[in-house]
């Protein structure tokens, strides 16, 4: 998922993005067949949220 798509879907609120990433991680536990892709998306969201936070500092 590209950063532009993440920004459109979740905006630039780092906390909201991290909450969504955490939700995806939790969902990965209940959907083992899709866990790999869910975790991958969550990591991308965490990375994007951190970059948004760093830009504001």
C-alpha positions as a Markdown table, in Angstrom:
| # | Residue | x | y | z |
|---|---|---|---|---|
| 1 | Unk | 0.0 | 0.0 | 0.0 |
| 2 | Unk | 1.6 | 3.3 | -1.1 |
| 3 | Unk | 1.8 | 6.3 | 1.2 |
| 4 | Unk | -0.5 | 8.3 | -0.9 |
| 5 | Unk | -3.2 | 5.6 | -0.7 |
| 6 | Unk | -2.7 | 5.4 | 3.1 |
| 7 | Unk | -3.1 | 9.2 | 3.4 |
| 8 | Unk | -6.3 | 9.2 | 1.4 |
| 9 | Unk | -7.7 | 6.3 | 3.5 |
| 10 | Unk | -6.6 | 7.3 | 6.9 |
| 11 | Unk | -5.6 | 11.0 | 6.7 |
| 12 | Unk | -2.6 | 12.4 | 8.5 |
| 13 | Unk | -3.6 | 11.6 | 12.0 |
| 14 | Unk | -0.8 | 9.4 | 13.3 |
| 15 | Unk | -2.8 | 8.2 | 16.3 |
| 16 | Unk | -5.7 | 7.1 | 14.2 |
| 17 | Unk | -3.4 | 5.3 | 11.8 |
| 18 | Unk | -1.7 | 3.5 | 14.7 |
| 19 | Unk | -5.1 | 2.4 | 16.0 |
| 20 | Unk | -6.0 | 0.9 | 12.7 |
| 21 | Unk | -2.6 | -0.8 | 12.5 |
| 22 | Unk | -3.2 | -2.3 | 15.9 |
| 23 | Unk | -6.7 | -3.5 | 14.9 |
| 24 | Unk | -5.2 | -5.2 | 11.8 |
| 25 | Unk | -2.6 | -7.0 | 14.1 |
| 26 | Unk | -5.4 | -8.2 | 16.4 |
| 27 | Unk | -7.4 | -9.4 | 13.4 |
| 28 | Unk | -4.4 | -11.4 | 12.2 |
| 29 | Unk | -4.7 | -13.6 | 15.2 |
| 30 | Unk | -8.3 | -14.6 | 14.4 |
| 31 | Unk | -7.6 | -15.0 | 10.6 |
| 32 | Unk | -4.5 | -17.2 | 10.4 |
| 33 | Unk | -4.9 | -17.8 | 6.6 |
| 34 | Unk | -4.6 | -14.1 | 6.0 |
| 35 | Unk | -2.3 | -13.2 | 8.8 |
| 36 | Unk | 0.7 | -12.5 | 6.6 |
| 37 | Unk | -1.0 | -9.9 | 4.5 |
| 38 | Unk | -2.7 | -8.3 | 7.5 |
| 39 | Unk | 0.6 | -8.0 | 9.4 |
| 40 | Unk | 2.3 | -6.6 | 6.3 |
| 41 | Unk | -0.4 | -3.9 | 6.0 |
| 42 | Unk | -0.2 | -3.1 | 9.7 |
| 43 | Unk | 3.6 | -2.7 | 9.5 |
| 44 | Unk | 3.1 | -0.3 | 6.5 |
| 45 | Unk | 0.6 | 1.7 | 8.5 |
| 46 | Unk | 2.9 | 1.9 | 11.5 |
| 47 | Unk | 5.8 | 3.1 | 9.3 |
| 48 | Unk | 3.6 | 5.7 | 7.7 |
| 49 | Unk | 2.2 | 6.9 | 11.1 |
| 50 | Unk | 5.8 | 7.2 | 12.3 |
| 51 | Unk | 6.8 | 9.3 | 9.3 |
| 52 | Unk | 3.8 | 11.5 | 9.8 |
| 53 | Unk | 4.8 | 12.0 | 13.4 |
| 54 | Unk | 8.4 | 12.8 | 12.5 |
| 55 | Unk | 7.3 | 15.4 | 10.0 |
| 56 | Unk | 5.4 | 17.3 | 12.7 |
| 57 | Unk | 8.4 | 17.5 | 15.1 |
